[in-house]
Amino acid sequence: MHRTPSHSIVSFFRDESPEANEFRRLYSKLKNLYGAEEMKNFLITSAKMNEGKSTTAALLACTIARYRNTKTILVDCDLRRPRVHQLFGIPKEEGVADVLMGTRKLDTCFKPTPIENLRLLTSGGVISNPTELMNSPRLKDLFSEIKFYFDTVIVDSPPVIPVTDALILSSEMDGALMVIKAGETHKEVVRRAVDLMRNAGLNILGVIVNNQKSVLPYYYDHNYYGYKYYTNEAKVK
């Protein structure tokens, strides 16, 4: 049994919280729309920075690990602004960058969490050339090996518009969820991000709207996640 750091996201993710309920609904909708067997590798991204994609990726990973009861891993592929290690209160060293550079073996980098079926692969050490590293031929080998060890893979990637890393990862993913921040992300920015994702061949499963207000009754004091799905093609209204 692993002790939960007091500042870990797991400490705040209570089963009956509004956030936990929303992510159970989100996962249920994904299963109903796309099938649990077919969809195993999910990329979580956003149009720009500070929209909540890392928190979304972490909470979705926690939910799937708990309720799907399969081996799940959360991979931090945001090598520029990594957040997964902070959310779980663990060191970021010995992770994706180290494996891609060939200085660490993948199976030595998996980090345990208080959730039995959830492991983490953090971003790894600081590097000066993240795009070049992501374009490395080793990337395909990395994900082939990850998929060998785990049933479900959740990837936290950089935002789509500032850098190309999320698009580079497209061939390794079954689908992508894009996080947008209500009241702050302009429609034109979302449209641009959707176009880039489509052109890269990313299967856009839907958009998660973060920071919705006035959705719960007045006696709740929570900002929480809502979501919208596109079964055929993504549209921004």
Sequence and secondary structure as in RCSB ss.txt:
>XXXX:A:sequence
MHRTPSHSIVSFFRDESPEANEFRRLYSKLKNLYGAEEMKNFLITSAKMNEGKSTTAALLACTIARYRNTKTILV
DCDLRRPRVHQLFGIPKEEGVADVLMGTRKLDTCFKPTPIENLRLLTSGGVISNPTELMNSPRLKDLFSEIKFYF
DTVIVDSPPVIPVTDALILSSEMDGALMVIKAGETHKEVVRRAVDLMRNAGLNILGVIVNNQKSVLPYYYDHNYY
GYKYYTNEAKVK
>XXXX:A:secstr
     TTSHHHH  TTSHHHHHHHHHHHHHHHHH TTT  EEEEEESSSSSSHHHHHHHHHHHHHHHT S EEEE
E  SSS  HHHHHT    SSHHHHHTTSS GGGT EE SSTTEEEE   S  S HHHHHTSTHHHHHHHHHHHH 
SEEEEE   TTT SHHHHGGGG SEEEEEEETTTS HHHHHHHHHHHHHTT  EEEEEEEEE S S TT    EE
EEEE SSS    
